[in-house]
Amino acid sequence: MPVLRTISFPTGVTCLAVDNARLADCARLQHLAPFDVVFGGHMLCTCRWPSRPFAFCRAAAATTAAAASSPPPLGEEATLQPAAATLQPAAAQRAARTCGGIALDAEEVDGFVDGLRPLLGRRGVAVFDHEGGWPWGLEALLRRAARRRGLFFYVRRGPLFTNFDYVLSARPLFDDVSGDPLQRDARAVAWAFLSFAPAVALLAASFRAGALPQELAPHLEAARRGAALALAVRLLLPFADVLTSRDLVLALGLARPPPPAPPPPPAPRR
């Protein structure tokens, strides 16, 4: 968590210089714990991938291969087994780092979650809002690390295989987002976008080859335009901060205002 030295903090606010990858090494921070809420903005963002695309691709491939060859442990083994026993760090993965400086390998992600766990205590919640990004294996690493440390892990999906937020909690949360239709269909919409152009090209080739009757052409063209419009609208919704159906209702102004608060009880007479 970088320190903004030009900001004057009010009385009672403590400013600490902490390495995100070594939260456990900051004794002062651990002494102030636990916290109800830990918030990180762009700490886990992976938007640096254009500067090192091959490093991020290698990190994603290494994480996927390791996860496929060694499934995560279950039950008590998930918290007792050392993290390095299943996912070994690779030097190539160290070049791929988040905006917070955390490398996309098991050792650093496990160390980050190790340092985060005591900060949350029994009821704390950590929210990492990085405004979208391809995970490049980070989601799998965080999920495994959270499972080993007894934390609950939640993801907020964005468009085209991106993730908008990661949430780690010391206790289960009432999650009204993961089951939302606009979250459940996020990956399906991304695959539909990638397959749309090949599907249209295949239909066009079928008409030219005479495999499909020409009478279907106007109907399929109308369906193509409707599907393209619906797909474009669905892909643009997250960029308008619409990640769930409730967000859509609020954006359209259809949500009912909350009921007024009840009046306070009268003061007892003396």
PyMOL commands that set and color helices and strands:
alter all, ss='L'
color gray80, all
select helices_A, chain A and resi 20-25+27-32+49-51+53-69+77-80+83-85+91-95+106-120+138-148+181-184+186-209+214-240+245-251
alter helices_A, ss='H'
color red, helices_A
select strands_A, chain A and resi 37-41+125-129+152-157+163-169
alter strands_A, ss='S'
color yellow, strands_A
deselect
rebuild
show_as cartoon
